[in-house]
Amino acid sequence: MSDRIPAHRVRDLLCGAPKAGRRSLRISWAQAKQIGFLPPKTDRLKHPRTGLDPQALLTQALRDRLGADAVLSEVKNLIPGRRYRADIVIPAARLVIEFDGFQYHRSKAAFQKDRERQNLFVAHGWRVLRFFNRQVTSDLTGVVNQIVKISVEST
């Protein structure tokens, strides 16, 4: 037996009757899930116009320049006792590269938590560089050159 609710029962799930002049009906996400309607999943890391993943582009470009073993992606447990994840890490230079932007910080609390996380990275001896997706997709060579220069200086 399916968990989906038949179409004739959808009206029972509505959050109130539609008001005069309103063309749309409002239902909660839980109710939408029950009737089988969910928006398509999107990969929030992909650039909206190009469809490219800036983090993957930068990781591969850095591995091409510094060597495959020199650059790690999606690294956890850099700080003992914390479950923080770093986007890209160059361990030899103690360098963490993070991606910034509205899609990662949709609230003031998320932005503040990210800054606390950055401060902990710094307190544990890591340097943190931040880039926007657009920087990587529009000037990949410039971003790579900047990271390589900083990583070479610190080794």
Backbone as CSV, one residue per row, in Angstrom:
resi,resn,N_x,N_y,N_z,CA_x,CA_y,CA_z,C_x,C_y,C_z
1,MET,0.830,-1.175,0.000,0.000,0.000,0.000,0.875,1.238,0.000
2,SER,0.537,2.209,-0.801,1.334,3.420,-0.958,1.042,4.416,0.159
3,ASP,2.081,5.193,0.522,1.920,6.265,1.511,1.336,7.524,0.896
4,ARG,1.212,7.542,-0.403,0.683,8.726,-1.085,-0.820,8.844,-0.850
5,ILE,-1.263,10.060,-0.735,-2.677,10.339,-0.502,-3.351,10.570,-1.841
6,PRO,-4.512,9.956,-2.066,-5.222,10.157,-3.330,-5.571,11.626,-3.553
7,ALA,-5.647,12.004,-4.811,-5.895,13.402,-5.173,-7.177,13.947,-4.560
8,HIS,-8.208,13.112,-4.448,-9.464,13.614,-3.899,-9.358,13.947,-2.408
9,ARG,-8.282,13.473,-1.732,-8.082,13.779,-0.314,-7.154,14.963,-0.098
10,VAL,-6.539,15.459,-1.171,-5.602,16.575,-1.060,-6.271,17.773,-0.397
11,ARG,-7.514,18.025,-0.764,-8.227,19.179,-0.204,-8.298,19.099,1.323
12,ASP,-8.371,17.884,1.866,-8.416,17.720,3.317,-7.120,18.176,3.994
13,LEU,-6.046,18.187,3.235,-4.746,18.560,3.802,-4.461,20.050,3.765
14,LEU,-5.307,20.794,3.108,-5.043,22.216,2.951,-5.077,22.937,4.285
15,CYS,-4.238,23.917,4.400,-4.203,24.741,5.612,-5.269,25.828,5.494
16,GLY,-6.504,25.487,5.628,-7.587,26.454,5.516,-8.106,26.522,4.096
17,ALA,-9.301,26.957,3.972,-9.918,27.104,2.651,-9.312,28.300,1.932
18,PRO,-9.252,28.261,0.600,-8.688,29.397,-0.125,-9.553,30.636,0.052
19,LYS,-8.877,31.764,0.263,-9.584,33.030,0.413,-9.967,33.558,-0.961
20,ALA,-10.964,34.409,-0.961,-11.415,34.994,-2.222,-10.265,35.736,-2.885
21,GLY,-10.084,35.495,-4.154,-9.031,36.177,-4.902,-7.695,35.471,-4.876
22,ARG,-7.488,34.523,-3.946,-6.219,33.816,-3.872,-6.253,32.656,-4.853
23,ARG,-5.235,32.584,-5.675,-5.199,31.527,-6.691,-4.409,30.318,-6.244
24,SER,-3.645,30.467,-5.188,-2.853,29.329,-4.736,-3.356,28.856,-3.376
25,LEU,-3.117,27.612,-3.098,-3.480,27.023,-1.830,-2.196,26.762,-1.063
26,ARG,-2.228,26.972,0.232,-1.025,26.792,1.036,-1.116,25.516,1.842
27,ILE,-0.062,24.723,1.733,0.042,23.515,2.541,1.450,23.466,3.110
28,SER,1.632,22.724,4.175,2.949,22.629,4.797,3.840,21.678,3.989
29,TRP,5.173,21.716,4.296,6.102,20.819,3.610,5.775,19.361,3.919
30,ALA,5.374,19.086,5.158,5.026,17.711,5.524,3.828,17.237,4.707
31,GLN,2.844,18.117,4.535,1.672,17.760,3.748,2.036,17.594,2.274
32,ALA,2.904,18.457,1.775,3.338,18.344,0.384,4.047,17.016,0.161
33,LYS,4.852,16.602,1.145,5.551,15.321,1.035,4.554,14.159,1.022
34,GLN,3.509,14.281,1.840,2.498,13.219,1.890,1.808,13.028,0.550
35,ILE,1.569,14.100,-0.166,0.859,13.971,-1.444,1.814,13.771,-2.622
36,GLY,3.115,13.654,-2.292,4.081,13.342,-3.331,4.622,14.543,-4.074
37,PHE,4.400,15.755,-3.566,4.933,16.933,-4.231,6.121,17.455,-3.458
38,LEU,7.263,17.431,-4.066,8.462,18.046,-3.517,9.194,18.732,-4.654
39,PRO,9.787,19.887,-4.383,10.539,20.547,-5.448,11.733,19.692,-5.852
40,PRO,12.210,19.834,-7.079,13.356,19.026,-7.510,14.587,19.353,-6.682
41,LYS,15.360,18.324,-6.380,16.591,18.537,-5.633,17.609,19.209,-6.536
42,THR,18.352,20.137,-5.965,19.397,20.813,-6.717,20.697,20.693,-5.960
43,ASP,21.773,20.687,-6.671,23.086,20.657,-6.056,23.479,22.100,-5.800
44,ARG,23.430,22.503,-4.554,23.640,23.918,-4.260,25.079,24.362,-4.496
45,LEU,25.979,23.420,-4.693,27.360,23.799,-4.948,27.603,24.183,-6.406
46,LYS,26.728,23.795,-7.279,26.942,24.084,-8.690,26.598,25.529,-9.011
47,HIS,27.403,26.096,-9.890,27.173,27.464,-10.330,25.860,27.506,-11.103
48,PRO,24.950,28.463,-10.789,23.626,28.447,-11.403,23.621,28.592,-12.922
49,ARG,24.571,29.345,-13.481,24.566,29.542,-14.937,25.385,28.508,-15.678
50,THR,26.543,28.153,-15.140,27.436,27.249,-15.858,27.192,25.776,-15.524
51,GLY,26.595,25.501,-14.361,26.374,24.126,-13.952,27.631,23.429,-13.459
52,LEU,28.703,24.208,-13.250,29.963,23.637,-12.798,30.068,23.750,-11.277
53,ASP,30.746,22.820,-10.661,30.985,22.827,-9.227,32.305,23.565,-8.973
54,PRO,32.257,24.809,-8.477,33.484,25.587,-8.277,34.476,24.914,-7.337
55,GLN,33.989,24.237,-6.306,34.899,23.570,-5.381,35.663,22.454,-6.087
56,ALA,34.982,21.679,-6.914,35.647,20.599,-7.661,36.642,21.180,-8.672
57,LEU,36.251,22.287,-9.319,37.164,22.934,-10.272,38.447,23.391,-9.588
58,LEU,38.291,24.054,-8.442,39.458,24.562,-7.723,40.311,23.425,-7.181
59,THR,39.675,22.412,-6.633,40.426,21.268,-6.108,41.277,20.631,-7.202
60,GLN,40.685,20.394,-8.362,41.417,19.761,-9.456,42.549,20.659,-9.959
61,ALA,42.285,21.957,-10.073,43.326,22.886,-10.537,44.492,22.935,-9.553
62,LEU,44.192,22.917,-8.257,45.262,22.916,-7.248,46.029,21.603,-7.266
63,ARG,45.338,20.489,-7.467,46.025,19.192,-7.549,46.927,19.133,-8.776
64,ASP,46.494,19.759,-9.872,47.334,19.813,-11.067,48.613,20.594,-10.802
65,ARG,48.521,21.655,-10.020,49.685,22.508,-9.732,50.559,21.980,-8.598
66,LEU,49.931,21.462,-7.532,50.679,21.101,-6.326,50.877,19.601,-6.153
67,GLY,50.166,18.812,-6.922,50.235,17.358,-6.783,48.965,16.820,-6.148
68,ALA,48.585,15.632,-6.563,47.322,15.044,-6.122,47.276,14.810,-4.614
69,ASP,48.407,14.446,-4.017,48.433,14.156,-2.582,48.532,15.420,-1.728
70,ALA,48.848,16.545,-2.342,49.049,17.779,-1.589,47.758,18.504,-1.259
71,VAL,46.671,18.169,-1.939,45.406,18.889,-1.778,44.307,17.902,-1.407
72,LEU,43.628,18.192,-0.294,42.542,17.342,0.178,41.224,18.110,0.085
73,SER,40.141,17.381,-0.135,38.831,18.006,-0.256,37.872,17.420,0.774
74,GLU,36.991,18.262,1.310,35.976,17.834,2.285,36.621,17.128,3.475
75,VAL,37.501,17.839,4.170,38.267,17.261,5.269,37.565,17.515,6.598
76,LYS,37.421,16.462,7.387,36.800,16.567,8.705,37.853,16.383,9.786
77,ASN,37.518,16.786,10.994,38.318,16.550,12.201,39.682,17.227,12.199
78,LEU,39.779,18.409,11.637,41.035,19.164,11.710,41.245,19.730,13.111
79,ILE,40.142,19.955,13.801,40.200,20.488,15.157,39.715,19.386,16.094
80,PRO,40.572,18.943,17.023,40.191,17.854,17.922,38.907,18.190,18.693
81,GLY,38.004,17.223,18.740,36.765,17.388,19.481,35.680,18.167,18.751
82,ARG,35.961,18.619,17.546,34.968,19.362,16.758,34.680,18.602,15.478
83,ARG,33.455,18.715,14.994,33.055,17.999,13.780,33.022,18.938,12.583
84,TYR,33.886,19.922,12.564,33.915,20.876,11.462,34.498,20.236,10.214
85,ARG,34.018,20.700,9.073,34.495,20.219,7.780,35.094,21.397,7.034
86,ALA,36.244,21.190,6.442,36.883,22.217,5.624,36.687,21.852,4.161
87,ASP,36.401,22.845,3.321,36.152,22.583,1.902,37.386,22.014,1.210
88,ILE,38.496,22.720,1.321,39.760,22.273,0.707,40.874,22.527,1.724
89,VAL,41.814,21.589,1.820,42.928,21.725,2.761,44.233,21.408,2.052
90,ILE,45.238,22.243,2.330,46.611,21.969,1.897,47.411,21.763,3.183
91,PRO,47.532,20.512,3.626,48.121,20.233,4.948,49.545,20.740,5.118
92,ALA,50.399,20.613,4.098,51.793,21.030,4.221,51.917,22.507,4.542
93,ALA,50.986,23.312,4.065,51.012,24.759,4.308,50.087,25.148,5.457
94,ARG,49.405,24.168,6.062,48.398,24.424,7.105,47.408,25.487,6.638
95,LEU,46.897,25.239,5.440,46.015,26.194,4.771,44.643,25.564,4.539
96,VAL,43.591,26.281,4.959,42.205,25.870,4.750,41.592,26.838,3.755
97,ILE,40.914,26.309,2.751,40.241,27.146,1.758,38.742,26.899,1.888
98,GLU,38.014,27.983,2.102,36.573,27.908,2.317,35.839,28.664,1.228
99,PHE,34.640,28.181,0.901,33.775,28.874,-0.050,32.737,29.666,0.720
100,ASP,32.543,30.895,0.303,31.620,31.814,0.964,30.488,32.178,0.036
101,GLY,29.463,32.735,0.601,28.356,33.233,-0.202,27.032,33.060,0.499
102,PHE,26.015,33.680,-0.060,24.691,33.652,0.537,24.143,32.240,0.650
103,GLN,24.451,31.386,-0.310,23.909,30.036,-0.268,24.434,29.252,0.926
104,TYR,25.579,29.666,1.488,26.136,28.976,2.639,25.727,29.639,3.944
105,HIS,25.339,30.914,3.888,25.006,31.677,5.091,23.640,32.333,4.916
106,ARG,22.604,31.555,4.985,21.258,32.086,4.758,20.685,32.799,5.971
107,SER,21.413,32.797,7.058,20.936,33.502,8.244,22.111,34.138,8.965
108,LYS,21.784,35.068,9.832,22.822,35.733,10.622,23.517,34.719,11.528
109,ALA,22.759,33.796,12.083,23.328,32.779,12.972,24.320,31.890,12.227
110,ALA,23.993,31.505,10.982,24.904,30.673,10.186,26.192,31.430,9.872
111,PHE,26.062,32.716,9.572,27.237,33.543,9.302,28.118,33.633,10.550
112,GLN,27.497,33.872,11.707,28.252,33.989,12.955,28.934,32.665,13.315
113,LYS,28.231,31.568,13.134,28.820,30.266,13.437,30.026,29.996,12.537
114,ASP,29.944,30.414,11.283,31.051,30.229,10.356,32.273,31.030,10.807
115,ARG,32.060,32.216,11.334,33.179,33.018,11.821,33.796,32.399,13.071
116,GLU,32.974,31.848,13.941,33.495,31.151,15.124,34.347,29.960,14.695
117,ARG,33.884,29.254,13.681,34.616,28.105,13.144,35.963,28.548,12.574
118,GLN,35.949,29.660,11.834,37.201,30.184,11.274,38.171,30.546,12.394
119,ASN,37.689,31.182,13.441,38.550,31.558,14.560,39.167,30.332,15.222
120,LEU,38.414,29.241,15.316,38.971,28.004,15.871,40.048,27.417,14.961
121,PHE,39.827,27.464,13.653,40.873,27.013,12.728,42.159,27.808,12.964
122,VAL,42.044,29.118,13.053,43.209,29.982,13.257,43.862,29.690,14.609
123,ALA,43.059,29.511,15.652,43.596,29.218,16.986,44.366,27.899,17.018
124,HIS,44.048,26.995,16.102,44.749,25.708,16.023,45.847,25.698,14.952
125,GLY,46.258,26.868,14.506,47.405,26.968,13.613,47.113,26.896,12.121
126,TRP,45.860,26.969,11.722,45.509,26.935,10.301,45.276,28.355,9.797
127,ARG,45.687,28.609,8.565,45.330,29.875,7.909,44.128,29.594,7.028
128,VAL,43.213,30.559,6.966,41.964,30.364,6.231,41.872,31.385,5.106
129,LEU,41.656,30.876,3.897,41.378,31.741,2.748,39.935,31.505,2.335
130,ARG,39.255,32.581,1.941,37.845,32.479,1.550,37.668,32.983,0.132
131,PHE,36.875,32.242,-0.631,36.582,32.632,-2.008,35.096,32.461,-2.274
132,PHE,34.586,33.278,-3.177,33.211,33.146,-3.646,33.203,32.245,-4.870
133,ASN,32.097,31.587,-5.111,31.974,30.740,-6.301,32.315,31.508,-7.565
134,ARG,31.829,32.735,-7.656,32.041,33.529,-8.866,33.521,33.824,-9.093
135,GLN,34.274,34.027,-8.014,35.712,34.249,-8.161,36.368,33.055,-8.837
136,VAL,35.987,31.866,-8.407,36.596,30.647,-8.942,36.185,30.424,-10.391
137,THR,34.901,30.617,-10.698,34.437,30.343,-12.056,34.885,31.404,-13.045
138,SER,35.083,32.643,-12.582,35.465,33.704,-13.520,36.975,33.913,-13.607
139,ASP,37.728,33.553,-12.563,39.178,33.776,-12.565,39.893,32.616,-11.871
140,LEU,39.707,31.427,-12.377,40.300,30.243,-11.768,41.822,30.352,-11.697
141,THR,42.442,30.810,-12.755,43.911,30.932,-12.785,44.406,31.892,-11.716
142,GLY,43.745,33.017,-11.571,44.138,33.998,-10.553,43.990,33.454,-9.141
143,VAL,42.903,32.757,-8.880,42.674,32.172,-7.558,43.726,31.108,-7.268
144,VAL,43.996,30.247,-8.236,45.010,29.198,-8.056,46.381,29.825,-7.808
145,ASN,46.744,30.838,-8.583,48.041,31.505,-8.393,48.165,32.095,-6.991
146,GLN,47.098,32.712,-6.515,47.114,33.300,-5.171,47.309,32.217,-4.103
147,ILE,46.597,31.113,-4.217,46.698,30.025,-3.243,48.081,29.381,-3.299
148,VAL,48.590,29.138,-4.508,49.918,28.520,-4.652,50.993,29.422,-4.058
149,LYS,50.907,30.718,-4.320,51.889,31.670,-3.762,51.887,31.626,-2.242
150,ILE,50.717,31.646,-1.640,50.616,31.620,-0.180,51.090,30.284,0.381
151,SER,50.740,29.181,-0.293,51.142,27.865,0.223,52.654,27.637,0.089
152,VAL,53.248,28.149,-0.979,54.696,27.998,-1.157,55.456,28.831,-0.132
153,GLU,54.957,30.036,0.162,55.602,30.909,1.142,55.583,30.314,2.540
154,SER,54.560,29.522,2.857,54.436,29.019,4.227,55.059,27.642,4.429
155,THR,55.627,27.037,3.383,56.282,25.733,3.566,57.779,25.868,3.638
